[in-house]
Amino acid sequence: KTESAPQRVIATPEANTEVIIKLSKSGYVQIGQVHSHPGKWVDHSQGDDEMAAFRVPGLISIVVPSYCKDGMMPLFTCGIHRYQNGDFIRLSNKYISKHFIVTKANSEALIDLR
């Protein structure tokens, strides 16, 4: 469901279609995506911006450092970006602390493209 090459993994069109079908059947909407980078750098790369499958206003994109080997909590250890005005804008730690609350996930609402 993904295509990989050095320094990148891309969700295939078939995987993206699967997401759209699952969302449609479940009544859920996509509000975010999560991916990881190899090191501590958690900004969006040019490839992240160009290859994001769904670029809709307000979409949250979370970049987890170190291939997520240390997890993604506390959340501000990640890069959290919001798609707005045609760009992914990184949110500040202060904004994240004030506006993001992590709760137990409903596993049925998670779609893993790996």
FENNORCOR-V313231 format. One line per field, one symbol per residue. burial: 1 if it has 9 or more other C-alpha atoms within 8 Angstrom, else 0. Layout:
# FENNORCOR-V313231
burial: ???
This chain:
# FENNORCOR-V313231
burial: 010000000011001100100010000000001001100001010000100000001011111111110001000111111111000101100001100000000000000000
